[in-house]
Each structure stands twice: as C-alpha cells, then as structure tokens.
Amino acid sequence: MESGPAIFAGVVFVLFGGGLLVWTAARLRHRESVAQGVSPIASAAVASAVGVVALALGAWCLTRL
C-alpha cells in the first residue's frame, strides 16, 4: 500500500534528474549558456549537481519498496 507513493516519487525524481542532465549536456554541446546571466561554468556545474542528486534521490526512493 505504501509502495505506490514511493514508486511515483522515485520515477518523478529519476525523470527530472535524467531530463535535466540531458538538457544540460545538449546546451553545453551547442556552446549555449545553461542559465542566462550566470557564469557558464557555474551554471553547468550546479545544473549537473542537481541532476545527479535528483537521480540519486529517485534511486533511493525506488530501493525503499
């Protein structure tokens, strides 16, 4: 009964983290800024870190089934 919300949260975190990492990589590959008005290196680092944390959190949620 409690596994439904854990599965939903895990899938949401994994999709968000994966999407953010793919989007960040696509922006960097085209040599475009990740965030407007911010240092390109800092914005790419922060976006990548948030994506990895979201993937880790999603994996953690899915292992708690």
PDB file of N, CA, C and O in Angstrom:
ATOM      1  N   MET A   1       0.812  -1.186   0.000  1.00  0.00           N
ATOM      2  CA  MET A   1       0.000   0.000   0.000  1.00  0.00           C
ATOM      3  C   MET A   1       0.863   1.260   0.000  1.00  0.00           C
ATOM      4  O   MET A   1       0.526   2.237  -0.668  1.00  0.00           O
ATOM      5  N   GLU A   2       1.954   1.249   0.729  1.00  0.00           N
ATOM      6  CA  GLU A   2       2.819   2.420   0.785  1.00  0.00           C
ATOM      7  C   GLU A   2       3.817   2.452  -0.355  1.00  0.00           C
ATOM      8  O   GLU A   2       4.540   3.438  -0.498  1.00  0.00           O
ATOM      9  N   SER A   3       3.883   1.414  -1.168  1.00  0.00           N
ATOM     10  CA  SER A   3       4.861   1.393  -2.251  1.00  0.00           C
ATOM     11  C   SER A   3       4.426   2.276  -3.427  1.00  0.00           C
ATOM     12  O   SER A   3       5.271   2.706  -4.212  1.00  0.00           O
ATOM     13  N   GLY A   4       3.149   2.549  -3.559  1.00  0.00           N
ATOM     14  CA  GLY A   4       2.664   3.394  -4.661  1.00  0.00           C
ATOM     15  C   GLY A   4       3.270   4.786  -4.647  1.00  0.00           C
ATOM     16  O   GLY A   4       3.805   5.220  -5.667  1.00  0.00           O
ATOM     17  N   PRO A   5       3.208   5.510  -3.525  1.00  0.00           N
ATOM     18  CA  PRO A   5       3.827   6.838  -3.483  1.00  0.00           C
ATOM     19  C   PRO A   5       5.342   6.796  -3.654  1.00  0.00           C
ATOM     20  O   PRO A   5       5.917   7.710  -4.245  1.00  0.00           O
ATOM     21  N   ALA A   6       5.993   5.761  -3.151  1.00  0.00           N
ATOM     22  CA  ALA A   6       7.450   5.654  -3.307  1.00  0.00           C
ATOM     23  C   ALA A   6       7.813   5.441  -4.773  1.00  0.00           C
ATOM     24  O   ALA A   6       8.789   6.011  -5.262  1.00  0.00           O
ATOM     25  N   ILE A   7       7.039   4.627  -5.471  1.00  0.00           N
ATOM     26  CA  ILE A   7       7.293   4.409  -6.895  1.00  0.00           C
ATOM     27  C   ILE A   7       7.067   5.700  -7.669  1.00  0.00           C
ATOM     28  O   ILE A   7       7.874   6.062  -8.525  1.00  0.00           O
ATOM     29  N   PHE A   8       5.980   6.391  -7.375  1.00  0.00           N
ATOM     30  CA  PHE A   8       5.678   7.644  -8.065  1.00  0.00           C
ATOM     31  C   PHE A   8       6.782   8.669  -7.826  1.00  0.00           C
ATOM     32  O   PHE A   8       7.269   9.280  -8.778  1.00  0.00           O
ATOM     33  N   ALA A   9       7.182   8.867  -6.575  1.00  0.00           N
ATOM     34  CA  ALA A   9       8.223   9.844  -6.257  1.00  0.00           C
ATOM     35  C   ALA A   9       9.550   9.452  -6.907  1.00  0.00           C
ATOM     36  O   ALA A   9      10.255  10.307  -7.444  1.00  0.00           O
ATOM     37  N   GLY A  10       9.891   8.169  -6.862  1.00  0.00           N
ATOM     38  CA  GLY A  10      11.132   7.719  -7.471  1.00  0.00           C
ATOM     39  C   GLY A  10      11.162   7.960  -8.961  1.00  0.00           C
ATOM     40  O   GLY A  10      12.170   8.419  -9.498  1.00  0.00           O
ATOM     41  N   VAL A  11      10.067   7.656  -9.637  1.00  0.00           N
ATOM     42  CA  VAL A  11      10.001   7.859 -11.088  1.00  0.00           C
ATOM     43  C   VAL A  11      10.069   9.348 -11.423  1.00  0.00           C
ATOM     44  O   VAL A  11      10.730   9.735 -12.386  1.00  0.00           O
ATOM     45  N   VAL A  12       9.397  10.175 -10.645  1.00  0.00           N
ATOM     46  CA  VAL A  12       9.437  11.621 -10.895  1.00  0.00           C
ATOM     47  C   VAL A  12      10.854  12.151 -10.730  1.00  0.00           C
ATOM     48  O   VAL A  12      11.327  12.914 -11.572  1.00  0.00           O
ATOM     49  N   PHE A  13      11.535  11.761  -9.667  1.00  0.00           N
ATOM     50  CA  PHE A  13      12.907  12.220  -9.454  1.00  0.00           C
ATOM     51  C   PHE A  13      13.844  11.727 -10.550  1.00  0.00           C
ATOM     52  O   PHE A  13      14.691  12.483 -11.026  1.00  0.00           O
ATOM     53  N   VAL A  14      13.701  10.472 -10.952  1.00  0.00           N
ATOM     54  CA  VAL A  14      14.575   9.924 -11.997  1.00  0.00           C
ATOM     55  C   VAL A  14      14.316  10.636 -13.325  1.00  0.00           C
ATOM     56  O   VAL A  14      15.267  10.974 -14.029  1.00  0.00           O
ATOM     57  N   LEU A  15      13.067  10.869 -13.678  1.00  0.00           N
ATOM     58  CA  LEU A  15      12.762  11.572 -14.924  1.00  0.00           C
ATOM     59  C   LEU A  15      13.272  13.009 -14.901  1.00  0.00           C
ATOM     60  O   LEU A  15      13.815  13.495 -15.893  1.00  0.00           O
ATOM     61  N   PHE A  16      13.098  13.684 -13.773  1.00  0.00           N
ATOM     62  CA  PHE A  16      13.573  15.064 -13.663  1.00  0.00           C
ATOM     63  C   PHE A  16      15.093  15.125 -13.748  1.00  0.00           C
ATOM     64  O   PHE A  16      15.642  15.935 -14.495  1.00  0.00           O
ATOM     65  N   GLY A  17      15.770  14.279 -12.993  1.00  0.00           N
ATOM     66  CA  GLY A  17      17.228  14.279 -12.992  1.00  0.00           C
ATOM     67  C   GLY A  17      17.799  13.919 -14.346  1.00  0.00           C
ATOM     68  O   GLY A  17      18.731  14.564 -14.826  1.00  0.00           O
ATOM     69  N   GLY A  18      17.242  12.888 -14.965  1.00  0.00           N
ATOM     70  CA  GLY A  18      17.706  12.494 -16.288  1.00  0.00           C
ATOM     71  C   GLY A  18      17.448  13.570 -17.328  1.00  0.00           C
ATOM     72  O   GLY A  18      18.311  13.859 -18.158  1.00  0.00           O
ATOM     73  N   GLY A  19      16.274  14.157 -17.284  1.00  0.00           N
ATOM     74  CA  GLY A  19      15.946  15.231 -18.217  1.00  0.00           C
ATOM     75  C   GLY A  19      16.839  16.447 -18.043  1.00  0.00           C
ATOM     76  O   GLY A  19      17.265  17.061 -19.021  1.00  0.00           O
ATOM     77  N   LEU A  20      17.119  16.789 -16.804  1.00  0.00           N
ATOM     78  CA  LEU A  20      17.991  17.932 -16.530  1.00  0.00           C
ATOM     79  C   LEU A  20      19.409  17.672 -17.026  1.00  0.00           C
ATOM     80  O   LEU A  20      20.044  18.566 -17.587  1.00  0.00           O
ATOM     81  N   LEU A  21      19.906  16.460 -16.825  1.00  0.00           N
ATOM     82  CA  LEU A  21      21.256  16.140 -17.304  1.00  0.00           C
ATOM     83  C   LEU A  21      21.316  16.126 -18.829  1.00  0.00           C
ATOM     84  O   LEU A  21      22.292  16.604 -19.407  1.00  0.00           O
ATOM     85  N   VAL A  22      20.305  15.593 -19.481  1.00  0.00           N
ATOM     86  CA  VAL A  22      20.280  15.576 -20.948  1.00  0.00           C
ATOM     87  C   VAL A  22      20.189  17.001 -21.490  1.00  0.00           C
ATOM     88  O   VAL A  22      20.881  17.347 -22.447  1.00  0.00           O
ATOM     89  N   TRP A  23      19.344  17.823 -20.884  1.00  0.00           N
ATOM     90  CA  TRP A  23      19.187  19.207 -21.321  1.00  0.00           C
ATOM     91  C   TRP A  23      20.478  19.992 -21.125  1.00  0.00           C
ATOM     92  O   TRP A  23      20.877  20.761 -21.999  1.00  0.00           O
ATOM     93  N   THR A  24      21.129  19.802 -19.985  1.00  0.00           N
ATOM     94  CA  THR A  24      22.390  20.488 -19.707  1.00  0.00           C
ATOM     95  C   THR A  24      23.455  20.060 -20.715  1.00  0.00           C
ATOM     96  O   THR A  24      24.192  20.901 -21.230  1.00  0.00           O
ATOM     97  N   ALA A  25      23.540  18.771 -20.996  1.00  0.00           N
ATOM     98  CA  ALA A  25      24.521  18.280 -21.969  1.00  0.00           C
ATOM     99  C   ALA A  25      24.242  18.841 -23.368  1.00  0.00           C
ATOM    100  O   ALA A  25      25.175  19.187 -24.093  1.00  0.00           O
ATOM    101  N   ALA A  26      22.980  18.930 -23.744  1.00  0.00           N
ATOM    102  CA  ALA A  26      22.628  19.473 -25.062  1.00  0.00           C
ATOM    103  C   ALA A  26      23.003  20.949 -25.158  1.00  0.00           C
ATOM    104  O   ALA A  26      23.511  21.397 -26.186  1.00  0.00           O
ATOM    105  N   ARG A  27      22.755  21.694 -24.101  1.00  0.00           N
ATOM    106  CA  ARG A  27      23.117  23.117 -24.105  1.00  0.00           C
ATOM    107  C   ARG A  27      24.624  23.302 -24.179  1.00  0.00           C
ATOM    108  O   ARG A  27      25.113  24.179 -24.891  1.00  0.00           O
ATOM    109  N   LEU A  28      25.357  22.476 -23.444  1.00  0.00           N
ATOM    110  CA  LEU A  28      26.814  22.580 -23.463  1.00  0.00           C
ATOM    111  C   LEU A  28      27.384  22.153 -24.812  1.00  0.00           C
ATOM    112  O   LEU A  28      28.354  22.741 -25.289  1.00  0.00           O
ATOM    113  N   ARG A  29      26.795  21.146 -25.420  1.00  0.00           N
ATOM    114  CA  ARG A  29      27.273  20.669 -26.723  1.00  0.00           C
ATOM    115  C   ARG A  29      27.113  21.745 -27.796  1.00  0.00           C
ATOM    116  O   ARG A  29      27.940  21.849 -28.702  1.00  0.00           O
ATOM    117  N   HIS A  30      26.056  22.539 -27.696  1.00  0.00           N
ATOM    118  CA  HIS A  30      25.835  23.622 -28.659  1.00  0.00           C
ATOM    119  C   HIS A  30      26.510  24.921 -28.237  1.00  0.00           C
ATOM    120  O   HIS A  30      26.320  25.959 -28.872  1.00  0.00           O
ATOM    121  N   ARG A  31      27.287  24.866 -27.184  1.00  0.00           N
ATOM    122  CA  ARG A  31      28.006  26.019 -26.637  1.00  0.00           C
ATOM    123  C   ARG A  31      27.075  27.177 -26.299  1.00  0.00           C
ATOM    124  O   ARG A  31      27.402  28.341 -26.532  1.00  0.00           O
ATOM    125  N   GLU A  32      25.911  26.842 -25.745  1.00  0.00           N
ATOM    126  CA  GLU A  32      24.955  27.841 -25.294  1.00  0.00           C
ATOM    127  C   GLU A  32      24.943  27.853 -23.770  1.00  0.00           C
ATOM    128  O   GLU A  32      25.316  26.871 -23.127  1.00  0.00           O
ATOM    129  N   SER A  33      24.514  28.969 -23.205  1.00  0.00           N
ATOM    130  CA  SER A  33      24.512  29.072 -21.745  1.00  0.00           C
ATOM    131  C   SER A  33      23.389  28.221 -21.153  1.00  0.00           C
ATOM    132  O   SER A  33      22.334  28.043 -21.762  1.00  0.00           O
ATOM    133  N   VAL A  34      23.638  27.708 -19.968  1.00  0.00           N
ATOM    134  CA  VAL A  34      22.640  26.885 -19.278  1.00  0.00           C
ATOM    135  C   VAL A  34      21.642  27.785 -18.556  1.00  0.00           C
ATOM    136  O   VAL A  34      20.447  27.494 -18.522  1.00  0.00           O
ATOM    137  N   ALA A  35      22.139  28.881 -17.976  1.00  0.00           N
ATOM    138  CA  ALA A  35      21.276  29.848 -17.295  1.00  0.00           C
ATOM    139  C   ALA A  35      21.687  31.248 -17.735  1.00  0.00           C
ATOM    140  O   ALA A  35      22.876  31.555 -17.811  1.00  0.00           O
ATOM    141  N   GLN A  36      20.724  32.079 -18.017  1.00  0.00           N
ATOM    142  CA  GLN A  36      21.006  33.410 -18.516  1.00  0.00           C
ATOM    143  C   GLN A  36      21.518  34.305 -17.395  1.00  0.00           C
ATOM    144  O   GLN A  36      20.940  34.345 -16.309  1.00  0.00           O
ATOM    145  N   GLY A  37      22.593  35.015 -17.662  1.00  0.00           N
ATOM    146  CA  GLY A  37      23.130  35.972 -16.710  1.00  0.00           C
ATOM    147  C   GLY A  37      24.023  35.366 -15.641  1.00  0.00           C
ATOM    148  O   GLY A  37      24.380  36.043 -14.677  1.00  0.00           O
ATOM    149  N   VAL A  38      24.384  34.106 -15.797  1.00  0.00           N
ATOM    150  CA  VAL A  38      25.219  33.419 -14.819  1.00  0.00           C
ATOM    151  C   VAL A  38      26.442  32.882 -15.550  1.00  0.00           C
ATOM    152  O   VAL A  38      26.390  32.629 -16.753  1.00  0.00           O
ATOM    153  N   SER A  39      27.532  32.709 -14.829  1.00  0.00           N
ATOM    154  CA  SER A  39      28.737  32.138 -15.420  1.00  0.00           C
ATOM    155  C   SER A  39      28.410  30.778 -16.037  1.00  0.00           C
ATOM    156  O   SER A  39      27.766  29.952 -15.391  1.00  0.00           O
ATOM    157  N   PRO A  40      28.840  30.533 -17.273  1.00  0.00           N
ATOM    158  CA  PRO A  40      28.527  29.249 -17.924  1.00  0.00           C
ATOM    159  C   PRO A  40      29.062  28.045 -17.151  1.00  0.00           C
ATOM    160  O   PRO A  40      28.396  27.012 -17.084  1.00  0.00           O
ATOM    161  N   ILE A  41      30.232  28.161 -16.579  1.00  0.00           N
ATOM    162  CA  ILE A  41      30.809  27.042 -15.831  1.00  0.00           C
ATOM    163  C   ILE A  41      30.022  26.790 -14.550  1.00  0.00           C
ATOM    164  O   ILE A  41      29.723  25.644 -14.213  1.00  0.00           O
ATOM    165  N   ALA A  42      29.690  27.858 -13.842  1.00  0.00           N
ATOM    166  CA  ALA A  42      28.945  27.694 -12.588  1.00  0.00           C
ATOM    167  C   ALA A  42      27.549  27.144 -12.832  1.00  0.00           C
ATOM    168  O   ALA A  42      27.091  26.268 -12.099  1.00  0.00           O
ATOM    169  N   SER A  43      26.871  27.650 -13.853  1.00  0.00           N
ATOM    170  CA  SER A  43      25.505  27.181 -14.111  1.00  0.00           C
ATOM    171  C   SER A  43      25.497  25.728 -14.566  1.00  0.00           C
ATOM    172  O   SER A  43      24.601  24.968 -14.198  1.00  0.00           O
ATOM    173  N   ALA A  44      26.490  25.333 -15.366  1.00  0.00           N
ATOM    174  CA  ALA A  44      26.565  23.937 -15.796  1.00  0.00           C
ATOM    175  C   ALA A  44      26.878  23.026 -14.616  1.00  0.00           C
ATOM    176  O   ALA A  44      26.338  21.924 -14.518  1.00  0.00           O
ATOM    177  N   ALA A  45      27.747  23.482 -13.724  1.00  0.00           N
ATOM    178  CA  ALA A  45      28.102  22.673 -12.553  1.00  0.00           C
ATOM    179  C   ALA A  45      26.910  22.504 -11.618  1.00  0.00           C
ATOM    180  O   ALA A  45      26.654  21.406 -11.123  1.00  0.00           O
ATOM    181  N   VAL A  46      26.190  23.579 -11.379  1.00  0.00           N
ATOM    182  CA  VAL A  46      25.033  23.500 -10.480  1.00  0.00           C
ATOM    183  C   VAL A  46      23.932  22.648 -11.090  1.00  0.00           C
ATOM    184  O   VAL A  46      23.335  21.825 -10.395  1.00  0.00           O
ATOM    185  N   ALA A  47      23.652  22.829 -12.379  1.00  0.00           N
ATOM    186  CA  ALA A  47      22.609  22.033 -13.031  1.00  0.00           C
ATOM    187  C   ALA A  47      22.982  20.556 -13.041  1.00  0.00           C
ATOM    188  O   ALA A  47      22.124  19.700 -12.824  1.00  0.00           O
ATOM    189  N   SER A  48      24.244  20.251 -13.288  1.00  0.00           N
ATOM    190  CA  SER A  48      24.683  18.857 -13.274  1.00  0.00           C
ATOM    191  C   SER A  48      24.583  18.257 -11.879  1.00  0.00           C
ATOM    192  O   SER A  48      24.156  17.113 -11.720  1.00  0.00           O
ATOM    193  N   ALA A  49      24.975  19.023 -10.874  1.00  0.00           N
ATOM    194  CA  ALA A  49      24.896  18.534  -9.490  1.00  0.00           C
ATOM    195  C   ALA A  49      23.451  18.273  -9.086  1.00  0.00           C
ATOM    196  O   ALA A  49      23.162  17.261  -8.448  1.00  0.00           O
ATOM    197  N   VAL A  50      22.549  19.165  -9.447  1.00  0.00           N
ATOM    198  CA  VAL A  50      21.139  18.977  -9.111  1.00  0.00           C
ATOM    199  C   VAL A  50      20.579  17.756  -9.834  1.00  0.00           C
ATOM    200  O   VAL A  50      19.785  17.008  -9.262  1.00  0.00           O
ATOM    201  N   GLY A  51      20.983  17.550 -11.075  1.00  0.00           N
ATOM    202  CA  GLY A  51      20.534  16.374 -11.820  1.00  0.00           C
ATOM    203  C   GLY A  51      21.006  15.075 -11.191  1.00  0.00           C
ATOM    204  O   GLY A  51      20.242  14.115 -11.089  1.00  0.00           O
ATOM    205  N   VAL A  52      22.262  15.044 -10.770  1.00  0.00           N
ATOM    206  CA  VAL A  52      22.798  13.839 -10.137  1.00  0.00           C
ATOM    207  C   VAL A  52      22.126  13.580  -8.796  1.00  0.00           C
ATOM    208  O   VAL A  52      21.836  12.433  -8.457  1.00  0.00           O
ATOM    209  N   VAL A  53      21.877  14.646  -8.028  1.00  0.00           N
ATOM    210  CA  VAL A  53      21.196  14.485  -6.731  1.00  0.00           C
ATOM    211  C   VAL A  53      19.775  13.971  -6.946  1.00  0.00           C
ATOM    212  O   VAL A  53      19.306  13.117  -6.194  1.00  0.00           O
ATOM    213  N   ALA A  54      19.091  14.481  -7.960  1.00  0.00           N
ATOM    214  CA  ALA A  54      17.732  14.009  -8.243  1.00  0.00           C
ATOM    215  C   ALA A  54      17.735  12.538  -8.649  1.00  0.00           C
ATOM    216  O   ALA A  54      16.863  11.777  -8.229  1.00  0.00           O
ATOM    217  N   LEU A  55      18.710  12.135  -9.463  1.00  0.00           N
ATOM    218  CA  LEU A  55      18.809  10.721  -9.835  1.00  0.00           C
ATOM    219  C   LEU A  55      19.082   9.844  -8.616  1.00  0.00           C
ATOM    220  O   LEU A  55      18.497   8.771  -8.473  1.00  0.00           O
ATOM    221  N   ALA A  56      19.965  10.302  -7.747  1.00  0.00           N
ATOM    222  CA  ALA A  56      20.282   9.539  -6.535  1.00  0.00           C
ATOM    223  C   ALA A  56      19.062   9.444  -5.616  1.00  0.00           C
ATOM    224  O   ALA A  56      18.793   8.389  -5.041  1.00  0.00           O
ATOM    225  N   LEU A  57      18.336  10.534  -5.484  1.00  0.00           N
ATOM    226  CA  LEU A  57      17.136  10.525  -4.648  1.00  0.00           C
ATOM    227  C   LEU A  57      16.071   9.612  -5.232  1.00  0.00           C
ATOM    228  O   LEU A  57      15.381   8.911  -4.492  1.00  0.00           O
ATOM    229  N   GLY A  58      15.931   9.612  -6.546  1.00  0.00           N
ATOM    230  CA  GLY A  58      14.985   8.714  -7.198  1.00  0.00           C
ATOM    231  C   GLY A  58      15.374   7.267  -7.005  1.00  0.00           C
ATOM    232  O   GLY A  58      14.516   6.422  -6.749  1.00  0.00           O
ATOM    233  N   ALA A  59      16.661   6.967  -7.124  1.00  0.00           N
ATOM    234  CA  ALA A  59      17.123   5.599  -6.899  1.00  0.00           C
ATOM    235  C   ALA A  59      16.888   5.184  -5.451  1.00  0.00           C
ATOM    236  O   ALA A  59      16.509   4.044  -5.180  1.00  0.00           O
ATOM    237  N   TRP A  60      17.111   6.093  -4.538  1.00  0.00           N
ATOM    238  CA  TRP A  60      16.880   5.795  -3.116  1.00  0.00           C
ATOM    239  C   TRP A  60      15.393   5.495  -2.859  1.00  0.00           C
ATOM    240  O   TRP A  60      15.049   4.561  -2.134  1.00  0.00           O
ATOM    241  N   CYS A  61      14.519   6.315  -3.475  1.00  0.00           N
ATOM    242  CA  CYS A  61      13.083   6.073  -3.302  1.00  0.00           C
ATOM    243  C   CYS A  61      12.674   4.702  -3.872  1.00  0.00           C
ATOM    244  O   CYS A  61      11.855   3.992  -3.287  1.00  0.00           O
ATOM    245  N   LEU A  62      13.250   4.359  -5.000  1.00  0.00           N
ATOM    246  CA  LEU A  62      12.872   3.087  -5.624  1.00  0.00           C
ATOM    247  C   LEU A  62      13.450   1.881  -4.884  1.00  0.00           C
ATOM    248  O   LEU A  62      12.915   0.779  -5.006  1.00  0.00           O
ATOM    249  N   THR A  63      14.516   2.062  -4.129  1.00  0.00           N
ATOM    250  CA  THR A  63      15.058   0.941  -3.356  1.00  0.00           C
ATOM    251  C   THR A  63      14.309   0.744  -2.039  1.00  0.00           C
ATOM    252  O   THR A  63      14.528  -0.259  -1.360  1.00  0.00           O
ATOM    253  N   ARG A  64      13.440   1.664  -1.666  1.00  0.00           N
ATOM    254  CA  ARG A  64      12.694   1.578  -0.410  1.00  0.00           C
ATOM    255  C   ARG A  64      11.362   0.855  -0.570  1.00  0.00           C
ATOM    256  O   ARG A  64      10.479   0.994   0.276  1.00  0.00           O
ATOM    257  N   LEU A  65      11.212   0.097  -1.629  1.00  0.00           N
ATOM    258  CA  LEU A  65       9.940  -0.599  -1.867  1.00  0.00           C
ATOM    259  C   LEU A  65       9.827  -1.762  -0.995  1.00  0.00           C
ATOM    260  O   LEU A  65       8.826  -2.477  -1.046  1.00  0.00           O
TER     261      LEU A  65
END
